[in-house]
Amino acid sequence: MVEQYNGKIMVKACLPENNWLYGYLLSFGNGMEVVNPPHIRSILAAMRKP
């Protein structure tokens, strides 16, 4: 976990990719952004759409 110059926090972690991970990441709300990997960004974006 590293605090960025703009006050944001970057977290790097190795976690198994499954529905639990998607739910966990979505639980942070709109204030969280997945930087990498891009395919998880896409999956979460699709899950957020109504």
Beta strands, then each sheet from edge to edge (+ up, - down):
strand 1: 2-3
strand 2: 9-10
sheet 1: 1+ 2-
end
